[in-house]
Amino acid sequence: MTDDHDHTDPTTLLEQAVMAGALPDLDEPPLDVDKAIAELTTRDPGADEAVGAVDPATQAFAQQIADSAASFLIALRAVAREEEPGRAISMLLLEISQALLAGARLGAQRDFTPRAEYQPDIGPDSDLDALRMRLAALLEPVDTYSLVFDPYAPEVVESQLSDDLASIALDLETGLRHFREGNTEEALWWWQFSYVSSWGNLAGAALNALLSVVSHDRLDRDVPGEDDALAAAEAMLAQQLRAREIGDGGTPAPR
């Protein structure tokens, strides 16, 4: 069963927002974030009837998750425009944490059940390859990392932050497209299902990898003057030991 909307337009929500002037191109400076979020979460024409069939509490919750999804997509584009990897990592730590908070709220809710037996057609998967490649170039020194996808069946695998971030973005955007068409329960089901099965694990692993980068940067580097301080302390300790051994009279001190 599919819906009656025409899905011939293959552009992503991000691309549509760029063309509408609500979002900048990847090479342009950022615009009003609130305006961009509103553009990405605006219902499509004809969605009001479907929205009205959902209870207000569920609708309000879906709007909050949609805002979080849109915020992550916008932030990821902002990161891709960054030229300083250190700032990009700081931004990603914040934004992935916010996305995981939304996911945790989904996980703590009841199981959402879509109205239709089959997922409504929203067209082909979005092409986020340009975004992924920008992230790969920016994060190149730390892009490849190791992760354990299931700690109860541990198997260490290699992955790329850029690939995982693009995958998270795709899952969130897919739910956002359902939300915009008025398929609120379908959007919530998709966000919840994909969080448990895919993007929740990827986001947790990416967050851990980025935190490891920060930890190594902060804790592994030498503290200025540390060697001199250690040498002075060792010399002082050696002097005290000699004084104890020799004593005031030049003979070993009694034990």
Stockholm file with secondary structure:
# STOCKHOLM 1.0

chainA/1-255         MTDDHDHTDPTTLLEQAVMAGALPDLDEPPLDVDKAIAELTTRDPGADEAVGAVDPATQAFAQQIADSAASFLIALRAVAREEEPGRAISMLLLEISQALLAGARLGAQRDFTPRAEYQPDIGPDSDLDALRMRLAALLEPVDTYSLVFDPYAPEVVESQLSDDLASIALDLETGLRHFREGNTEEALWWWQFSYVSSWGNLAGAALNALLSVVSHDRLDRDVPGEDDALAAAEAMLAQQLRAREIGDGGTPAPR
#=GR chainA/1-255 SS CCCSCCCCCCCCHHHHHHHTTSSCCTTSCCCCHHHHHHHHHCCCTTCHHHHHTSCHHHHHHHHHHHHHHHHHHHHHHHHHTCSCHHHHHHHHHHHHHHHHHHHHHHHHSCCCCCSSSSCCCCCSCCCCHHHHHHHHHHTGGGCEEEEESCTTSCCEEEEEHHHHHHHHHHHHHHHHHHHHTTCHHHHHHHHHHHIIIIIHHHHHHHHHHHHHHHHHHHHSSCCTTHHHHHHHHHHHHHHHHHHHHHTTTTSCCCC
#=GC SS_cons         CCCSCCCCCCCCHHHHHHHTTSSCCTTSCCCCHHHHHHHHHCCCTTCHHHHHTSCHHHHHHHHHHHHHHHHHHHHHHHHHTCSCHHHHHHHHHHHHHHHHHHHHHHHHSCCCCCSSSSCCCCCSCCCCHHHHHHHHHHTGGGCEEEEESCTTSCCEEEEEHHHHHHHHHHHHHHHHHHHHTTCHHHHHHHHHHHIIIIIHHHHHHHHHHHHHHHHHHHHSSCCTTHHHHHHHHHHHHHHHHHHHHHTTTTSCCCC
//
